């Protein structure tokens, strides 16, 4: 056996990926069926994947500009089963802290890595299972729920492997917490295992991985965090008739009606502004008392009032 060099929490900024140790590869070829829209995106992610936090700006922009033409099927990847890894310079949770600080600077998204020192997670499986339970209730609320989990983790340094933090996020997302707990303890585990099995079949080797598919079984795959044009081009390659929708921005607060929280980078990418321009606009809105703000050492998250 070769010693496996990949640690799942050592995300590579060059490839923009958090890679999994290589497991058995399946030889099955899996077709991705479209349902209600011309293109389906199967998005393999994990609530604790820093590179997935890094592509939030691009994904949000894609939804606003081309959301009429695709649907996203969120699948959970199980980035950190446990701490039986000793590789890539990471052998214990505290080793991740510095790496997350680097990821934060690279993606220009706010991350405080000290959660790995103060209240480290022993696995990403609980948050993945919770996400499957949330999807059973309401897919749109599940997306909000995962966003809230990530904000708790990256900004508030909350251990989202702990049930009390999962329950609090579920409550904010408007989910039925009792039902979530029952499903989390029951059928959601099976659904998560199905995601892991499908991921092996599709050859998922890290996160984020996005499979774009059309009704004719044409498929394009984007591995890792890439510039916005990569996602836009993949969609247009499969559905050239897609028309870009103009993002409503008569009022600088308009975006907050769609996304209740936005990092500076997200605001910049979505509205095609520079980071400094976006920061100036958001700071002005904050100073005027029109937005709330959560600031950590590597940036700010602006919050709709």
N, C-alpha and C positions, 0 to 999 in steps of 0.2 A: 504493500500500500504506500503510495506517495503521500508525503505529508501535505495536507491541504493548506494552501497559503491564503485563501480568501477568508476574511472575517466579515460577516454580514454587516457589521456596523461601520466598517471602514469604507465609506463611500468615496469613489474616485471622482474628483471634480473634472478631470479631463473627459472621461466617458460619461460623466453625469449619472453614474449608477451605483447603487448599493448592491453588490453581487453576492449571491448565495454560494456556499460551498457546492461544488458540482455533485449532484446526486445521479441516480440512474436516469438515463434518458429513455423516453418512450419512443417506439417506432411508429405509433399510430399517427395518422394525419387527421387533424380535427378541423372540420368545417365550422365556420362561425356564421350562424344564420341571422340575417337582418329581419326585423319585425315591422316596426311602424315607420321607419324612416329609411332613406336610401343607403345610409352608411351606419354600421354599428362599430363602436370602439369598445373593445374589451380591455379594460385598464387594470393591470396588475399593480397593486400598491400595498402599502402597509402603513398604519398610523404612525409608526416611529421611524419611517424612512426619511432622512433629511433631504435626499434628492427629490423625493415626492413633494415635500414642502417647497422645494426650489422651483417646481414647475406649476405651482398654483397660479402665478400670473398668466402664463401661457394658456393654461386650461380655461381659466375664467374668460380670457379674451376670446378664445375659440368658441366658447358657449354663446357669448354675446353676438359675435359676428356670423357664426354659421350654425347656431343651435337648431335651426329649422331642419337641418339636413342630416343630423346624426343623433344617436342616443349612446350614452355611455353605460356599459355594464361594469360596475365596480367589483373587482375580485380581490380577495385578500391573499397576500403572499406568505405570511408567516416568516418575516425576516429574521427574528431572533427566537428560536425554539427554547433555548436555555443558554447557560454560560459554559457549555462544554467545549468552547472554542479557545484556542490559545495560538493566535496567529496574527500576522500583519501588525505586530506591535500592540495588539489589544488582547489582554488576557483577563481583564477584570473591568467592571463597569466604569471605575474612575478613569480608565484609559480613554474612554469615549469623549470625555468632557472637552479636551483640547481639540479633538477632531471636529466636534460639532461647532466649536468657535470658528474653525477654518471654513467649514461648510457655510456658516452664516455669512462670512465675509465674501465668499465666492459667489453665493446665490443672491447676496444683498437682501436676504430675508432674515427677520429677527429670530435668533435662537440663543438661548442661554444654556450652555452645556453643563452647568453645575448641577442639574438634576441627577447626573450620573455620579455625583459626589454626595449630594444631600439626601436623595431618596431614589436610588437606582432601581430600574425595572429589571425583573428577573426573566422576562419573556415578553414578546409582542403578541403571543397567542391570545391572552385575555381580551385585548382591544380588538383583535381581528374577529374573534368569536362574537364580541359585543356588536360589531358592525354587521355581521350576518343576522343577528337577532333584530337589529334596527331595520334592516332591509325587509324583514318579514312584515313589519308594521307599515312602513311607508318609505319608498325609495328616495323621495326628495328630502324627507326629514333625516334619513340616514346619511345623506351627503352633508347636511348641516351638522349632524352629530359628529361625523369624522372631523370636520373642520374645527369644531369646538374642542374635541379631544386633542387635536394638534396644538391649538392655541394654549390649552392647559399645560401640555407637555413642553412646548418650545418657549413659551413666554412666562408661564406661571410656575414652571419647574414641578409640575404635579406628576406623580407616578401613575400613569394611566393603565397600569396592570392591576391597580387596586380597585375593588368594586365601588367604594364610596366615590371615587373620582369619575368612574364610568357612569354611575347613577346620576351624579350632579350634571354631567354633560348631557345625558339623556333628557333630564328634566328641562334644561335650557332649550334643547332642540324640540321640545313639545312631544316627546315620546311617552308612552305609558310605561313607567319604570317597573311596575310589578310584572307586567307581561314580558318586558325585556328580560327581567331576571329569570323568569320561568323558561323562556326560550334560550337564554344564555346557558342555563344549566342543563338544557335538554337538546332540542333539535338543531340549534345553531351550531353546535360542535360538528354535527354530521355535515351541515352545509359548508362549514369551513374546510372540512376534510375533502369535500367535493371540489372546492376551489383549488386546494393543493394538488389534487389528482389531475384536474384539468390543466393546471399550470405545468405539470410535468409533461403532459401530452403535447401541450403547445410549445414546450421547450423554453419556458420562462427561466432565465438564469439570474435575474436581478430586477431591481425596481428603480424607477418606474419603467414598465414595459407596456406599450400600447399597440394593440393589434387593430388595424383599420380593415374592415371587410365590407364588400358590397354584395348585392343579391346574386351576382354571378360567381361567387366564391373567389373573387380576386382579393388578395390580402397583402397589406403592407404593414411592416412592423417598425416601430421606432423604439429603440432601446435608450434609456437614460434621458437626462434633462437636456433638451435641445432648444435652440432659439425658436421663437414663435413660427417663423416661416416653415420650419420642418413639419409642424403639425398641420398648418394651413395647406401646404403643398401635398401632403399625403391625402387629405380630404379631397382636394381638387383633382388629384390624379384619379381617384375612384369615382368622383361625381363632378365632372367639369361644369355642369350647369349650375352649381351652387353659386348663389349671389351673396356677396358680402353685405351684411346689414350695417348701416351707419350706427355707431354707438351714440345714444342720446347723452348729450353733455352741455345743454344750454346753461344748466346750473351746475357748478362744481360739486354740489351735493348729490346730483342725480344717481351716480353710481352706488351710493350708500342705500338707495331704495331697493337695489338688487342684492348687493352684498353688504350686510350690516357691519362687517369689519374688513378693512383693507390695509395692507402694509404699503409703505411708500413705493416699493418696487412694483407691486400689483397695480397701483394707481398709474404709475408711469408707463408700464407695458400696455395696459388696456387702452390708455388714451394717447399712446405714441408721444409721450413727453420724456424729457430727460429726468433723471433722478432728482437733480437739484430743483428743476421746475416743479415737479410733483411735490417735493418736500415743502417748497415755498407756499404752494397753494394750500396744502393740508395744514401747515402750521398757521396760516392766516385764518383758516376756518376754525381751527382749535382755539386760537387767541380770541376770536370773535364769540366763542362759546357755542359754536354750532356743532362741534364734534367733541367726543371724549378721546382720550389718548392713553395708551399703555406703553411706557418706554422702558426698555431694558438696555443692557450695555451695547447690544449690536443692532439697535434700531427701534422703531416704533410701530405700533398697530393703532390705527385710527378707528374709532368706534362711533356708529350712528347713535345719536342721542334719542 
